[in-house]
Amino acid sequence: MKGDRVPDSDHIARYCGGSSVESDGTINRMAFRLRKNEEYLSVNWLEFLEKTSREEEIAEVRNVLRKKLTIGSRSRIAIANVGSLINHIRAEKILKVQHEPELPDDPSHSGIFGYGIDDDLIELMIAEVFQESYPSK
């Protein structure tokens, strides 16, 4: 439900455009930079999808993204555990991850709240947690 907190035990996925993917496949901090007028960083809540495997979750996120974005050939879908993210950044900022569904096409849409535009240190720290990634196509 809109505004519900995503549990610490759950996982979120972030679409990372090709310009934020390094040559070794790691995701740089720019993938986690807020745009002007954004209140939160868009992510997808994987467990909300109720799939039986990570591969099925990623396939569903790909389907949702294709409806909203032009998917680049170098882009990736990065994954993080919510509790790990919040705990990693706790000394600098208090982040929260909450459900922000965009119905009907993106019911798992969620957001990372609690930091601002050009908050370089927080962007870098978030990138440190999003280590697991998959091709977006």
C-alpha positions in Angstrom: 0.0 0.0 0.0 1.3 3.5 -0.8 3.5 4.9 1.9 4.1 1.5 3.6 7.7 0.9 4.6 9.5 -1.8 2.6 10.8 -4.4 5.2 14.5 -4.5 6.0 14.6 -8.1 5.0 13.4 -7.4 1.5 15.2 -6.3 -1.7 14.9 -3.4 -4.1 16.0 -3.0 -7.7 17.3 0.2 -9.4 17.5 0.7 -13.2 21.1 2.1 -13.9 21.6 3.7 -17.3 24.7 2.8 -19.3 26.6 6.0 -18.3 26.5 4.9 -14.7 28.0 1.4 -15.4 31.7 1.1 -15.3 33.7 -1.0 -17.8 34.0 -3.7 -15.1 30.2 -3.8 -14.7 30.1 -2.0 -11.3 27.6 0.7 -10.8 28.8 4.2 -10.0 27.2 6.8 -7.7 25.6 8.7 -10.6 22.9 5.9 -10.8 21.7 7.1 -7.4 21.7 10.8 -8.0 18.3 12.5 -7.6 17.1 14.7 -10.4 15.8 18.2 -9.7 12.3 18.2 -8.2 12.6 14.5 -7.2 11.6 13.7 -3.6 13.0 10.2 -3.7 15.0 7.7 -5.8 12.8 5.3 -7.8 13.3 1.6 -7.2 11.2 -1.6 -7.4 10.3 -3.7 -4.4 11.2 -7.3 -5.5 9.3 -9.3 -2.9 6.1 -7.4 -3.7 6.2 -9.1 -7.1 5.6 -12.5 -5.3 7.8 -14.4 -7.8 9.6 -17.7 -6.8 13.1 -16.7 -7.9 15.4 -13.8 -8.4 15.4 -14.5 -12.2 11.6 -14.2 -12.3 11.7 -11.0 -10.3 14.3 -9.4 -12.6 12.2 -10.5 -15.7 9.2 -8.8 -14.2 11.2 -5.6 -13.5 12.4 -5.6 -17.1 8.8 -5.9 -18.3 7.8 -2.9 -16.2 10.8 -0.8 -17.3 10.2 -1.5 -21.0 6.9 0.2 -20.6 8.4 3.4 -19.1 11.9 3.7 -20.5 14.1 3.2 -23.5 16.4 0.4 -22.2 20.1 1.0 -23.1 22.4 -1.9 -24.2 24.9 -1.2 -21.3 22.3 -0.6 -18.6 21.9 -2.8 -15.6 19.4 -3.6 -12.9 21.1 -3.3 -9.5 19.9 -5.0 -6.4 20.2 -4.2 -2.7 18.9 -5.5 0.6 16.8 -2.7 2.3 18.3 -3.3 5.8 21.8 -3.4 4.5 21.2 -0.1 2.7 19.7 1.7 5.7 22.4 0.3 8.2 25.3 1.2 5.8 24.2 4.9 5.7 22.8 5.3 9.2 25.8 7.3 10.5 25.4 9.9 7.8 21.6 10.0 7.0 18.4 8.3 8.1 17.0 6.8 4.9 13.7 5.1 4.5 12.4 2.9 1.7 8.7 3.1 1.1 6.1 1.7 -1.3 5.1 4.3 -4.0 3.1 2.2 -6.5 2.4 3.7 -10.0 -0.8 1.9 -10.9 -1.6 0.0 -13.0 1.7 -0.6 -14.7 4.2 -0.5 -11.9 2.7 -1.8 -8.7 6.1 -2.6 -7.1 7.4 1.0 -7.6 9.0 2.3 -4.4 11.3 5.1 -3.3 14.4 5.7 -1.2 13.7 8.8 0.8 16.0 10.9 3.1 18.7 12.5 1.0 19.0 15.4 -1.5 20.2 16.3 -4.9 24.0 16.5 -5.2 24.5 14.6 -2.0 27.7 13.0 -3.3 28.7 11.0 -0.2 25.3 9.4 0.2 25.2 8.5 -3.5 28.6 6.9 -3.2 27.5 5.0 0.0 24.3 3.8 -1.7 26.4 2.5 -4.7 28.5 0.5 -2.3 25.4 -1.5 -1.2 24.1 -2.1 -4.7 26.7 -4.7 -5.7 24.5 -7.4 -7.3 23.4 -6.5 -10.9 21.8 -8.0 -14.0 21.5 -6.9 -17.6 18.5 -4.7 -18.2 17.7 -6.3 -21.5 
